[in-house]
C-alpha cells in the first residue's frame, strides 16, 4: 500500500512539505558551506592560517552532515508511521529497539548542544 504524501503531520505540514523543506535546507546549506569556504580562502596565506581554519570548516561540515542524517532518520520514521497507519496497523512495532536507542541518543546530543 502506498503512503499518502499529503498526509498532515502537524498544523498544516504535509509529508511532502517536510520532504521539500529537507531538500531545500540541504541545498541552502550546501551553498552556505561553499560561500563560507570561498570567503575563507583569501584569509589563508600560510600553513598556520590553514591549520586554524581547516578544523573550523571540518567541524561545521560534520555538524551539517549529522543534522542531515538525523533529518533522514526522522523522515524514515514518519514514513513508517504513515504507512503503518494507512494499513490500520496501530501496534508499537514501528521502531526497532536499536532505532529507539538511536533516537534517544540524537535527542540527548541536541539537548547537550543547546545547553
N, C-alpha and C positions, 0 to 999 in steps of 0.2 A: 504494500500500500504506500502510495506517495504521501509525503508530508506537505501540508499546506504552507506554502511560502508566505502567505498573507495572514497567517495566524498571529493574533495580537499577543505580544509578550507582556507588556505593561503599558499603561496610559494609552497612547496611540502608536506605540512602537511595534512594527511588524517584524517578523523574522527576516524578511527581505530587506527591510530598512537596516536591521542590525548588520547584515552581511555587507550592505553598501557602505555603512559607516566604517566597518573594519577595513574594507578595501580603500576607502578614501583616506582614512587615517594612516594606513600603511604607506600609500603613495606620498602623502603630505610629509610623513616622517622621512621617507627616502630623500625627498627634495631638501628638507631641512638639514639632513646629515651631509648631503652634497654641498650645500651652501656653507655649512659650518667648516667643512674641510677646505673649501675654496677660500674662505676668509682667513683661515689659519695658515695656509701655505706661505703667504708673503712674510709671516712673522717668524718662520723657521729659517734661520740663517746659518746655523751650525748644529753639531751633534747635541750640544747641551740644550738648545731650544727644542730639538726633536725629542730628546729624552723626557722633556717636561710636557710636551703637547700630546705625544702619542698615547700615553696612558689615559689622558683625559678623553681623547677620542674613543679609545678602546672601551672605557667604562660606559660612555654614552651609547655606543653600539650594543654592548652587552645588555644594558637596561632595556633598550629598544627591542632587541630580539626576545628577551624574557617576557616583556609585555605582550608582544605579538603572539608568543607561544601560549601565554595564559588566555588571550582572546580566542585563539583557535580551540583550546580545550573547552572553554566556556561555550563556544558555539556548538561544538560537538555534543556537549551535554544537553544544551537546549534542543538541538535537533533530535536527539534520542527521546527526550521527554515529549516533544511534539508528535513523533512517530508513535510512541507508546500510547499517548492519549488518543490519537486518531484511531488506533486499533482497539481502544477500550481497555487497554492494559493499565491498571492502576496500582499494580504491586510495586514494591520498593526495589525491584531488581534492575533498575535503570543504570545504576552506577555499581562498578565493582568496588571491592574494598580498597584496592590499590588506587583507583580513581578518587575515592573519598579521601584517602590519605594525601594524595597529590593536591587536591583542592584545599584541604586544611593547611598544608604546607605553604601553598601560594597565598592564602589569606593571611597566614602568620607573617610571611615575608612582607606583604603590603602593609600590615599593621606596624611592623618594626620600622619600615622605611618612612612611614608617616609620623612616627614619634621622634 
